[in-house]
Amino acid sequence: MLRNRCRGVFAIAPWLFLMGVLALASSSLSSAFGQDEEEPATEKPVAKATDAGDAADPAAEAESQSMLMWLIETSGLIGAIILVISIFFVHRVVTLFLEFRPEIVAPPDLLEQIEGLLTKRDYNGVYQAAKKSESALGQLLIAGMTAMSSGLGEAREAMDRTGEAITVHMEKRISLLAVIGSLGPMIGLLGTLKGMIGAFSGIALSGTQLKASQVAGNISEALVLTFEGVAISVPAIYLFALFKDRVSTLTVDVQNLSDELIRKMHAAAHSKTAPPQA
């Protein structure tokens, strides 16, 4: 129970980190926009004091809307690509959390059914129950029972080969998380280069007079896209390591369980055929 709680805390840790970083960036952007809007306040202090109560809410709403639109416009096409990757990343993580569970890899009802059939020495029923199940435990039992005629050693080797194939299949499912973790900063770097090229080209083509807003817009684009790329990369790398550890734990547990069941089956078969002792 304690182990499952610790896994749950570690699983939500990257999301808490991402939310904190987003909150920090949002507060920074809000302060930046607030400083820009406070400049004309020195011209009409009396009017601002009298109308502060009426204009507070519309100003805050306009500020939030302008900040959101600025973020969307600054991100551009590269930001849209990062958004699509983020949606796919969240979908894949939720799917993996639902699939990589002990009750999915080794269903308790299948284990209970097999235990009952082994008590009755109904080996054909055990084979049929394992064949109907699409779980890893069912696949391992089918491989072991198929090679049982050649001896217990051959059955265990067949289960080991099947276990390796299951492990490779599960690791293939989580490999996309590593790809996203590596691809996120690269896409952010592409946005960084695009923004810096725009900034320096603006400086080069400005002539004698240069507007700070032209350079600041391109630099903001570079920083925002870099932030978005890193923000998706950090949880992707962490969750890849988390799922890799979970795959190793699940495959070892289900292989040990299937090996125990095959040993019981082999022992029961030999005790049934053994000659009675006087």
Protein Blocks (a to p, Z undefined) as FASTA:
>chain_A
ZZmmmmmmmmmmmmmmmmmmmmmmmmmmmmmmmmmmmmmmmmmmmlmmmmmmmmmmmmmm
mmmmmmmmmmmmmnmmmlmmmmmmmmmmmmmmmmmmmmmcfklmmgfklmmmmmmmmmno
paklmmmmmmmpccfklmmmmmmmmmmmnojklmmmmmmmmmmmmmmmmmmmmmmmmmmm
mmmmmmmmmmmmmmmmmmmmmmmmnomaccfklmmmmmmmmmmmmmmmmmmmmmmmmmmm
mmmmmmmmmmmmmmmmmmmmmmmmmmmmmmmmpccdZZ
